[in-house]
Amino acid sequence: MAVLGRILKETAKFASQLSERRKTDYSVQIKTLMKLLDKAKFTAFGMHYDFDGIMKAALPHVEFSKRIPITNYDDFYTDWLHRTLEGEKDVIWPGKIRFYALSSGTSGSPSKRIPVSDAMIKRIQRVSVNQLLTLHDYDLDTDFYEKSVLMIGGSSALKNMGHYQEGDLSGILTGNVPFWFSKFSKPGKQITAISNWDDKVAAIVKNAPKWDIGVISGVPAWVTLVMKAIIQEYKLNNIHEIWPSLSVFVSGGVSIKPYKEDIKKLFGKDVHFQETYLASEGYFAFQKYEHELGIRLRLKAGVYFEFIPFNEDNFEDGKVKQDCEILPLHMVREGVDYALVISTCSGLWRYVIGDTIRFLSDETYEIIITGRIAHYLSICGEHLSVENMQDAITETANTLQIYIPEFTIYGEKVGDEVIHTWFVASDSFNDAEQLASVLDESLIAKNDDYTAVRKRSLQKPKVQLVASHLFSDYLSKKVQRSGQTKFPRVLKTHQIEDWLNFIGKA
């Protein structure tokens, strides 16, 4: 009898019921802000901006927004972060920051070092536990709670930089896993520490028959590659022939939508999908119920959230205007795209993270991630968001009954005309002109601004079909390929020539 499983299932049930009784209230965020200010009031940053005075104001969150400027990584690094990297303590957060997460994401080589304090590690652990406890709502068998969790992520090997250690966030968290979770966590410290992605996959494949996996977690594209490698190695029909207990797929990093149907083909039975929003800066949100379309912001994640309406009044050429409008949580509206601004228990203050989100509910604070500020494309007023691109690609794939695992796009002016060139991954479909027509029709149906400029300067999109492996091969060659690296949806000027040269030589 699965005694431990029964105990864990009852614990999850109690936690789920307790969560339902808690009121979702934005005042929790005000309390979070006050705790952050109080904790950091004697740091160099806190004294410079008089956190003590902000806390004594009649409306601390309003005073906070007046006194503290919004910032991006480069400015924050120049003004404050470089001091913590040089070993100075009490700069942006009490004490010394021991860990920094290298954030590559979709920007290319890892250039950002995001502070990860001990307080943030604890908050991420707490949110992670809460996320796992929501699995009770899937009504899984008692035995499930004794199965292992396979986490496909970056290397846990951290580089010692003297004053601090740096590496993938997954590596920082792996080195700080609660002792009780180690029993369930796979692939284990030895394999997780492997830095070469191909070697890591080979080790996972080799050990796969030894494990009894109930949950698999990671960026969909990379998890798919791992499962396909296992199926191929052991000549299986589906992944359930080796992991019959696999019941939950936890997706992170990107939307699961374009990958979902292909992933389902790897299963031998139904699997629950749960989406999460774990970034290098914190664990912001996860999907509470499977029927919900979005993910819910976690109001007690050690993060104070603010929101900039993502429009031309507040942004120019992908950059935030100094006089932009910034809203606290209780002033957001459903259906509006916002750029996310965070202040955290790692000492990031009014930091523009680069993601854009939209609220599906201003009562439960359910959101969807709509894209990246830098990946917004508007050369002639087409106002094309990553969400528009992703939805159009998904619809195109469904119309043509093909699988499109990856794509990227760049725009350019040629005389008085603007042309979008799409690189679309496909291993079986070869009619680029038909795909371009279907894609164009989908974009016209989804975006009024795109429709308007298509009648003037914006030409029909060009499509180049590319072998799907070239996307991952490019990441492998150009950056440290890992389970956390994502391909950019919009290529910037410095990336275009590099990408064209790469696929031209492939």
N, C-alpha and C positions, 0 to 999 in steps of 0.2 A: 504493500500500500504506500502511495506517495504521501508520506506524512508531511515532509517539508513542503511539498507542493500544495497540500491542503492548507497549511498555515499561511503560505504566501498568498494563496488565492483569497483567503478570508481577510488577510491584511489589505490586499488590493481592493476588496469589496468595501471594507470600512473606510478606506481613504477616499474612494470614489463617492460614497455617500456623504462623507464629511465635506468634500469639495462642492457637492451640489447645494449644501446648506450655506456655503459662504456667498455673501453678496458680492457681485462684481461691481466695484465702486472705484471711480477714478481717485477718490481721496486716498486710496492706498498708494497711489503714485506720489501724492504730496508728502506722505509720510516717508516714502523712499527717498525723495529729494532731501528732506530734512535730515535723515540718517546719513546720507552721503555728505552733506554740508558739515554736519557735526563731526563726523569722523575725520574730515580733511581740513578742518578750519585752521589747524596749526601747521599745515604744509606751506611751502613757498607760494604755491598757487592760491591756496585758501586765504593767506594773509594779504597777498597782492590784491585780491578782489573782495576782501573783507567779508568772508563767509559768515562771520559772527554777526555782522550788521545785517546781512541778508536774512538770517534766521530770525532776527528781531523785528523784521518788517511786518506790517499788517497782512500782506499777501506775499509770502516769501517766494512763491513760484513766479510772480510778476516781477519782483525785484531782481530775482536771479536772471530772468530774461533781459532785463535792462542793463545789468552790469557786466554780464559775461558775454563776450563776443562769440559768435559761431566760428568754427574753425574746420579746416581740412587737415589731412595728414602732414603735408609739407609745412604748413604754417605752424602747426602744433609741435612738430619735430624741431623746427628752428627756434621757437620761443621757449619750449619747455622739455620736450621728450629727450632731447640729446643729453640733458643733464642727468637724467636717470640712467641712460645707457653708459654714461661715464662713471657710474657708481655712486653718484650723490643720492643721499636719502632724503625723505620728507619733501620731495619736490611737488609731485602731483597727487601722491597718495602716501599715507604714513609708512615709514620704514623704507626698505629697498625693494624694488621689483625684482624678483628672482628669475622670472620667466618672461620670454617674449615670443609670441607666435609670429612666424614668418607668413605673411599673407600674400599669396600669389593670385589666388582666385582666377579671374579671367583677364588679368592685366599683364600677364607674361611672367618674367622672372621675378622671384620674390624680393621685393624691395622694401616693403613696409614691415616694421617690427612693432607689433601691437602688444602693449603691456598686459600681462595676465597676472594679477595679484593673487595671493593666497585666498583673499576674500572672494574673488571671482571664481576661483577653482571650486570653492565650497558651494557657491551659488549655482554653478553649472551642474555640479553633482546633485544638488537638491532638485533642480528642474528635471534632470535626467531621471531621477527616481520617480518624480511625479508623473512623468511621461510614461514610464513603464507601468505604473500603477493604473493608468487609464486602460490598459489592456484587459482589465476585468470586464469592461463593457462589451468586449467581443465574445464573452461567454465561452471561453476556452476550457478544455478539459483540465482537471487538476494536475495531471501528469505534465502538462505544458510548462508549468511553473518551475519544473526541475530541469528543463532543457537549457542548452547553452545559447548565448547571444554572439553571433559572428559580426564583428565590426570591421568593415573594409575602409581603411583610412590611410593617412600618410604614415611616414616612419616615426616610430617612437624614439629613435636615436636623437638626442639633443647635443648640440655643439656648445662646448664650454667656451665662453667668451671672456672669462676672467671675472667680471663683475656680475655676470648673469649667464643663463643658458637660453639658447634659442632653437627653434625647430617648429614642426607642425603642431598645431593645437592638439591634435589627436595624441601626439607623443607626450605633450605636457600632461594631458589628462590621464594617459595610460600610466605614467609614473606616479600618479596620485589617485589611482583607483581605490575605493574603499575595500578593505580586506574581505568583507563578506561577499563582494561582487566578483572577486578574482576567480572563484570556483566556477562561475557561469560564463566568464568572458573568454572569447576566442578571437583571434588565433593564438593568443598567448604572447608574452613579452618577447620571447626569442624571435618569433616570426615578425611581430609588429616592428621590431627594431631594424629589420632589413630595409635599407634605403632604396635599393634598386627595385623598381616596380615589377619587372618580369621575374626576378628571383623570388620576390614575395609571393606572386601568383603561383609560381611553381611549388613553393613550400606549402601554400594553402591547399593546392590540388593534391599534393602528396599525403597530407594529413587529413583530408576531408573524410575518408572512411572511418576515422577514429572518433569523430565528433557526432554528437546528437544535437543538431541545431534546431532551435525553435523560432529564433528571430534572426533576421539578417538585416544589417543596417549599413547605409553609405550612399554615396552619389550614384544615381541609377545607372549611368553609363558604365562605371567601373565595376559595380556589383554584377551587372549583366555579363561583362567580360569574364569575371571570375566563375560565374555559374556555367557559362558556355564552355569554359576550359575544363571544368570538372566533368560535365556531361560528355565532352569529346574524349577525355582521357579514359574514362571508365565505360565508354560506349553505352551510355544510358539513354533512355527515351525522354526522361525529364529528371529534374533535380530531386524530386521526392523519392526516387528509387534509392537514393543514398541518404537523404535526410527526410524520412517520412513524417517527422514531427514539425517540419517547417510550417509555421502558421501565420507569421507576421513579417512584412517587409516595411522597414522604417526608412523613409527616403529623406535625404538632406542635400542641401547645396543648390539644387535646381528643381524646377517643377517636374513631377512624375508623369505628367500628361503625355508627352511625346514618346515616352518609353514604356508606358503601362501595357499596351497590347502585346508588344514584343516580349516583355518580361513574363506575361501570363503564359506564353507559349512554352516557357521553360518549366512550368509547374505541371504537376500531375493532379492537383486538386486546388480548390479555392484557397486563396491566401488573402489575409487582410492587409490593406495598405494604410500606412500612417505617415503623414508628412510633418517635417520639423523645420525649424529655422534656427540652426546653430551656426553662428559666425565666429570669427577669431575674437571679436569684441564681446561676445556673450551669447547666452542661450535665450533667444528672444520669444519664441513661440513654438507651439506644437498643436497638432490636430487632436482635439479632445474626443470627438465622435466621428466615426467613419462616414456617416451620412452628410456631415458638414463639408461644404465646398472649400472652406478656408482653414486657417490655423489661428489659434487664440493667443493674443499677447499675454505674456506672463508678467503680471504687475509686481511680483515680488522676486524678480530675478537679479536684483542688485543694479538695475538700470532705470534711469528716469528718461522717459521718452518725450520728444517734441516732434512737430511735424511741419514741414514747409510745403504748401500747395505747389505741385509740380506744374508750373505754367510759365509763360513768357514774362509775366510781371515779376517773377522771382528768380528766373534763371536766364542766362545768356551764354550761348556756346558751351553748354554743359557745366557752367559755373554758377554758384549762388551769388546773387546780387547782395550788396551790403545792406540795402534797405528792405530786404525780403520780409514777408509776413511769416511769422512762426507761431504755431498754435500748440497749446497744451492738450492733453488727451481728451479732456471733457468738451473741447470745442471742435473736434473733428466731425466730418459729415460722411455719410455713406456714399460710395460711388465716386469719390474724388481721389486722384492720385496724389500721394505725398512723398517727399523725400524725408528719410528718417534721420533724426538728430538724437544723439544719445549722450548721457552723462552716466558714468559707471563707477563701480567700486574697484576699478583698476586705475582710476585717475584720468579717464578721458572726459573732457568737459565740453558740452555742446558741440560734439564732434559729428560732422556729416559723414555718415557711413558709406554712402554711395548707392544704396538700394532705394527703390521706390516701391511703395505699398499702397493698397487700396482697402478701405474698410467695407466689409460686407455687412457688418452689424456694429452699430455704435452703442449697443447695450452689452454684448458679450465680448466686444473688441476682437471680433473675428476678422482676419485680414487675408489677403493674398499678396504675394510678391509679384509686382508687375514688371520689374526690370531694373536696369542700372541707369543712373544719371548719365554716365559717360557713353552708354550704348543707345541713347535716344538719337534718332536720325531725322534731321530736319534741315535740308539744304535749301529747299525752295518753298518751305511752308507745309511739307507733307506730314510733319508731326508723327512720325512712325515710332511707336514704342516697342520694346522687346515683347510685350504681351501681344501686340498686334502681329508681330512677326511670327511668334510661336504659335498663336492660334491659327494664323493663315497656313503655316506649314503643316500643322496637324490636320486641318480641314483638307488641304491639298492631298496629303497622304491618304486620307480616308476616301476621297473622291476617286483617286487613281488606284486605290487598293495596293499601295506600296508602303514600305517601311523606310522612314527617314530618321535615322538616329541623331544626326548632327547637321548643322548648317551654320554659315556665317555670311555676312553681307558687308559691302562697302558702297558708298555713294560718291559720285564725282560730277563736276560740271564740265561739259564738253561744249564750248561756245556758249550759246544761250540755253542749252538743254542740260537736264540733269538725268543721270542714269544710275540706277541701282543694279549692282552685279551681285548675284546670289551664288554661293557655292553650296551645293546640296549633296549630302552623302546618299548614295544609292549604289547597290551592288547588282541590281537586276533590271532596273528601269533605264532606258536609254533615249527617251524622247524629251530632250531638254526644252524644245519649243512648246510642246503640249503642257509640260509642267509649268513653264513660265506663264502661259495663258490662264491656267487654272489658279495659279498663285495670284496673279494680277486681279482676277475676278473676285477672289476671296478678300484681298486687301481693299478693293473698292467697296465691297459690301460692309466692311468692318470700320472703315475710317473715312469720314466725310472730307477731312482736309486732304487726304491722299486722293480722293475722288476728284476734288476741285482742281488740284495741280496736275492731275493726269490729263486734264483737258487742255493744259497749257504747256508748261515747260518740262514736266516729268514724263519721261518715256516709259514704254513697257519694260518691265524688268528683264535683264539678261540672266540666264541660268546656265551655270556650268556644273555638270554632274561629276562628282568626285568619289572615288572609292572610299568607303567608310573608314578603312584602316588608316588612311592618310591623316585624318584628324588626330587620332591618338598618336600616330607616328610623329607628327609635327610637335605635339606636346612633349613627347619623349626626347626629341632632338633639341628643342629650344628651351625647355624648362625642365625642372625636376619632376618628372611624371609621377603622380601618386594618386591615391584614391580620392584626393580632395581637389585636384586640379580640374578646372572647367575651361572649355574653349570659348573665346569671346564671340558674342553674337554679332557685334559690329566691329569691323577692323578699323583701327585708327591709321593715320598717315604712315607712321613708322613701321606698322605691321604689314601693310598691303604688299610692298615689294618683296618682303621676306617670305610671305605666304605664297605669292605668285612664283617666286624662284623655287620654292620647295616643291610645289606640286608640278612645276614644269620639269623638274629633274627626276620626279618619281617614276 
